[in-house]
Amino acid sequence: VTPLWPEPFGLVVPESLACGTPVAALSSGALVGDGSGAFPPDVVATTTDRTATGLAEATLLAAASDRSRCRSASAKFDLTAMVDDYERRYRQALEAPAAA
């Protein structure tokens, strides 16, 4: 995955993970490589080095990933998990005190 813009969130990565395919990507948008992004760094190898060398290194890291771990990481993006998370967030928003 090599978007040159900060990808807010696409389906390519979770669909790849669901198939057990690790991902190599540029560290951008939702694909943040410091562990604070949506994906664990051991299944989505990211690089801030926007050269062929940087992406090749990320590809080697991704190739060493455990395919069953990839599938497990994709579970939080299935329909039930996403609906449950939306409902939880809406409840939190409704229960939060109103801003002054």
Sequence and secondary structure as in RCSB ss.txt:
>XXXX:A:sequence
VTPLWPEPFGLVVPESLACGTPVAALSSGALVGDGSGAFPPDVVATTTDRTATGLAEATLLAAASDRSRCRSASA
KFDLTAMVDDYERRYRQALEAPAAA
>XXXX:A:secstr
   SS     SHHHHHHHTT  EEEESBTTB TTTTSSS TTTEEEES  SHHHHHHHHHHHHTS HHHHHHHHG
GGSHHHHHHHHHHHHHHHHHS    
